[in-house]
């Protein structure tokens, strides 16, 4: 069998994590900061944030990522970038919880997961 010189992957993960002690630290103006931060983080990690949403105390992301970065490293980079930007914008007390949830998503399941994430503000009655 001839070795291939190209690799192809489609890796998708649904990530979820909370603010420390599930404090209401993600009001609308902070979520605007997250939007800009996600765009910058996507460029730095060469991943695609397909959808994101959450509530005042937790966040959901649907991410397509490269096979050469672990989910743990991806989460570390995202959480770090977000924490830095939020603190820098006048919220020095901001912290994420230490853990996270990570759920693999098939290509067929992308739209239903994205729809679930899009409706988090309404689902939790947090649609400021």
PyMOL commands that set and color helices and strands:
alter all, ss='L'
color gray80, all
select helices_A, chain A and resi 20-22+28-45+71-88+107-118+120-123
alter helices_A, ss='H'
color red, helices_A
select strands_A, chain A and resi 11-18+48-54+58-65+101-104
alter strands_A, ss='S'
color yellow, strands_A
deselect
rebuild
show_as cartoon
